[in-house]
């Protein structure tokens, strides 16, 4: 059974679209620092969110696990 993703269509993705992929956020991110995996970085998560917003990716379990890997500390916002 596919999850209901209709609520995602109403979200404001304008902040996601502002990312320039410069990587300034990478050294500030605790999950990226621990894993050194791009997908665990703010830039990687933004790429996933863009893919969902552009209907290039179905938000499933793997997507949710990557997004929830974020600690929510907002250190990336300070560096951005």
C-alpha positions as CSV (number, residue, x, y, z in Angstrom):
1,X,0.0,0.0,0.0
2,X,1.4,3.4,-1.0
3,X,1.4,6.1,1.7
4,X,-0.9,9.1,1.2
5,X,1.4,12.0,0.1
6,X,-1.4,14.4,-1.0
7,X,-0.4,16.7,1.9
8,X,3.0,17.3,0.4
9,X,1.6,19.1,-2.6
10,X,0.5,22.0,-0.4
11,X,3.9,22.6,1.2
12,X,6.0,25.7,0.4
13,X,9.1,24.6,-1.3
14,X,10.5,28.1,-1.9
15,X,13.3,27.7,0.7
16,X,14.4,24.4,-0.8
17,X,14.6,26.1,-4.2
18,X,16.9,28.8,-2.8
19,X,19.8,26.3,-2.1
20,X,22.8,27.1,-4.4
21,X,24.5,23.7,-3.5
22,X,27.6,25.6,-2.4
23,X,28.3,23.2,0.5
24,X,28.9,25.9,3.1
25,X,26.5,23.9,5.3
26,X,28.4,20.7,5.2
27,X,31.0,21.4,8.0
28,X,28.3,22.5,10.4
29,X,26.0,19.5,10.0
30,X,26.5,16.9,12.8
31,X,25.1,14.0,10.7
32,X,27.3,14.8,7.7
33,X,30.3,15.2,10.1
34,X,29.7,11.7,11.5
35,X,29.0,9.9,8.3
36,X,30.7,11.9,5.5
37,X,27.8,10.8,3.3
38,X,26.3,13.4,0.9
39,X,22.9,12.0,1.4
40,X,23.2,12.7,5.2
41,X,24.0,16.4,4.5
42,X,21.7,19.3,4.3
43,X,22.6,19.6,0.6
44,X,21.7,15.9,0.1
45,X,18.4,16.2,1.9
46,X,17.5,19.3,-0.1
47,X,18.2,17.4,-3.3
48,X,15.8,14.7,-2.1
49,X,13.1,17.3,-1.2
50,X,13.5,18.9,-4.6
51,X,13.1,15.6,-6.3
52,X,9.8,15.0,-4.4
53,X,8.6,18.5,-5.1
54,X,9.3,18.0,-8.8
55,X,7.6,14.6,-8.9
56,X,10.9,12.9,-9.7
57,X,10.9,10.8,-6.5
58,X,8.1,9.1,-4.6
59,X,8.4,9.8,-0.9
60,X,8.7,6.3,0.6
61,X,10.4,4.7,3.5
62,X,14.0,5.4,2.2
63,X,13.2,9.0,1.7
64,X,11.7,9.3,5.2
65,X,14.7,7.6,6.8
66,X,17.1,10.1,5.1
67,X,15.0,13.1,6.1
68,X,14.6,11.9,9.7
69,X,18.3,11.5,10.0
70,X,18.4,15.3,10.3
71,X,18.7,16.3,14.0
72,X,16.8,19.6,13.5
73,X,19.6,21.6,15.0
74,X,19.5,24.3,12.2
75,X,23.3,24.6,12.2
76,X,23.0,24.6,8.4
77,X,20.8,27.6,8.4
78,X,23.5,29.6,10.3
79,X,26.1,28.7,7.7
80,X,23.8,29.3,4.7
